Amino acid sequence: MYYAKTYEAREELLHVLEGLEEEKLHHKKSPELWSVSENVEHLYLIENKIVNGLKKAIQAKLAVEEKDLNLEKMLANRTYKVQAPEDIVPSGHPYTKVELFQLLEQSRANLNKFIQETDDESLHAYGFNHRWIGDLSAQQWVLLIGFHERRHIDQIKKSIQ
């Protein structure tokens, strides 16, 4: 299963959240950093944005050339700070832990449905452009979701230390 790492990252995120006290969800080490809640909301927003973009790309048959990329290494590099586009910046809403779990469940259900409904050939043939990586196939986008999530798990762990 090519997306095993995406699911492993989600399991790790859920484990981190389960062990977290409610009052730590909104704590920030500094004003410019995101809280745990904001990181989770961002992950929810981006997962839905990617899946919705992939559905449109496959429907429109937006062909991409699948390049050999080490997405895991690229996303793990935290020396390169990336500014999130406005539509996936967290709102600052004070979500409860239950609400955060619901958001994650909803976005993952959206991803699962997409994977189940999409044939393997389409996952490799169609996709869209990532703003600093370039064209990615649907399969690569699904991998990117997990590697991106792992990046934010590291941020979350640092914010609660």
C-alpha positions as CSV (number, residue, x, y, z in Angstrom):
1,M,0.0,0.0,0.0
2,Y,1.8,3.1,-1.2
3,Y,0.0,5.4,1.2
4,A,0.9,3.4,4.4
5,K,3.1,6.3,5.6
6,T,0.2,8.7,5.2
7,Y,-1.9,6.5,7.5
8,E,1.0,5.9,9.9
9,A,1.4,9.7,10.3
10,R,-2.3,10.1,11.1
11,E,-2.1,7.3,13.7
12,E,0.8,9.1,15.3
13,L,-1.0,12.4,15.3
14,L,-4.1,10.9,16.9
15,H,-1.9,9.2,19.6
16,V,-0.2,12.6,20.4
17,L,-3.6,14.3,20.6
18,E,-5.1,11.5,22.8
19,G,-2.4,12.1,25.4
20,L,-2.8,15.9,25.4
21,E,-4.6,17.8,28.1
22,E,-7.4,20.1,26.7
23,E,-5.7,23.3,28.0
24,K,-2.5,22.6,26.0
25,L,-4.5,22.6,22.7
26,H,-4.3,26.4,22.5
27,H,-1.0,27.2,24.1
28,K,1.6,29.0,21.9
29,K,5.3,29.2,22.7
30,S,5.4,32.5,20.8
31,P,2.8,34.5,18.9
32,E,4.1,33.7,15.5
33,L,3.9,29.9,16.1
34,W,0.7,27.9,15.7
35,S,-0.9,26.1,18.6
36,V,-1.7,22.4,18.5
37,S,-5.3,23.2,17.6
38,E,-4.2,25.5,14.8
39,N,-1.8,22.9,13.4
40,V,-4.6,20.3,13.4
41,E,-7.0,22.7,11.7
42,H,-4.4,23.4,9.1
43,L,-3.9,19.7,8.4
44,Y,-7.7,19.3,8.1
45,L,-7.9,22.2,5.6
46,I,-5.0,21.1,3.5
47,E,-6.1,17.5,3.3
48,N,-9.5,18.5,2.0
49,K,-8.0,21.1,-0.4
50,I,-5.7,18.5,-1.9
51,V,-8.4,15.8,-2.2
52,N,-10.8,18.3,-3.8
53,G,-8.1,19.4,-6.2
54,L,-7.3,15.8,-7.1
55,K,-10.9,15.1,-7.8
56,K,-11.0,18.0,-10.2
57,A,-7.7,17.1,-11.8
58,I,-8.8,13.5,-12.5
59,Q,-12.2,14.6,-13.8
60,A,-10.5,17.1,-16.1
61,K,-7.8,14.5,-17.0
62,L,-5.0,16.9,-16.1
63,A,-2.0,14.8,-17.1
64,V,1.2,15.2,-15.3
65,E,4.6,13.5,-15.7
66,E,5.3,11.6,-12.5
67,K,8.9,12.5,-11.6
68,D,11.1,10.6,-9.1
69,L,11.0,12.8,-6.1
70,N,12.0,12.2,-2.5
71,L,8.9,13.9,-1.0
72,E,9.7,12.5,2.5
73,K,13.1,14.1,2.6
74,M,11.8,17.4,1.0
75,L,9.0,17.7,3.6
76,A,11.2,16.7,6.5
77,N,13.5,19.6,5.9
78,R,12.4,22.1,8.5
79,T,15.1,24.6,7.7
80,Y,13.0,25.7,4.8
81,K,10.0,27.6,6.3
82,V,7.0,27.7,4.1
83,Q,4.2,30.3,4.5
84,A,0.8,28.6,4.2
85,P,-1.6,30.1,1.5
86,E,-4.4,32.1,3.1
87,D,-7.0,29.5,2.4
88,I,-5.3,26.9,4.6
89,V,-4.2,29.2,7.4
90,P,-6.0,28.2,10.6
91,S,-8.9,30.4,11.8
92,G,-7.8,30.5,15.5
93,H,-11.1,29.0,16.5
94,P,-10.7,27.4,20.0
95,Y,-11.5,23.8,19.0
96,T,-12.0,21.2,21.7
97,K,-10.2,17.9,21.4
98,V,-13.4,16.2,20.4
99,E,-13.9,18.7,17.6
100,L,-10.3,18.3,16.4
101,F,-10.8,14.5,16.2
102,Q,-14.0,15.1,14.2
103,L,-12.2,17.4,11.7
104,L,-9.4,14.8,11.2
105,E,-12.0,12.0,10.8
106,Q,-13.9,14.0,8.2
107,S,-10.8,14.9,6.1
108,R,-9.5,11.4,6.2
109,A,-12.9,10.0,5.2
110,N,-12.8,12.3,2.2
111,L,-9.3,11.0,1.3
112,N,-10.3,7.3,1.8
113,K,-13.3,7.8,-0.5
114,F,-11.2,9.4,-3.2
115,I,-8.6,6.5,-3.1
116,Q,-11.3,3.9,-3.2
117,E,-13.0,5.5,-6.1
118,T,-9.9,6.2,-8.2
119,D,-8.2,3.6,-10.3
120,D,-4.4,3.1,-10.0
121,E,-3.7,4.3,-13.5
122,S,-5.4,7.7,-12.8
123,L,-3.5,8.0,-9.5
124,H,-0.3,8.0,-11.5
125,A,-1.4,9.8,-14.7
126,Y,-3.3,12.9,-13.3
127,G,-2.6,15.6,-10.8
128,F,-1.7,19.2,-10.5
129,N,1.0,21.6,-9.6
130,H,2.5,22.2,-6.1
131,R,3.6,25.8,-5.7
132,W,7.2,25.0,-4.9
133,I,7.7,21.3,-5.9
134,G,6.1,21.4,-9.4
135,D,3.7,18.9,-10.9
136,L,2.7,16.0,-8.7
137,S,0.5,13.0,-9.5
138,A,-2.4,12.1,-7.4
139,Q,-0.4,9.3,-5.9
140,Q,2.4,11.7,-5.0
141,W,-0.1,14.1,-3.4
142,V,-1.5,11.3,-1.2
143,L,2.1,10.6,-0.1
144,L,2.7,14.3,0.5
145,I,-0.3,14.5,2.8
146,G,1.4,12.1,5.2
147,F,4.8,13.7,5.0
148,H,3.3,17.1,5.5
149,E,1.4,15.8,8.5
150,R,4.6,14.3,9.9
151,R,6.2,17.8,9.6
152,H,3.4,19.3,11.7
153,I,3.5,16.4,14.2
154,D,7.1,17.5,14.9
155,Q,5.9,21.1,15.3
156,I,3.2,20.0,17.7
157,K,5.6,17.9,19.8
158,K,7.9,20.9,20.1
159,S,5.1,23.2,21.1
160,I,4.0,21.0,24.0
161,Q,7.4,20.3,25.5
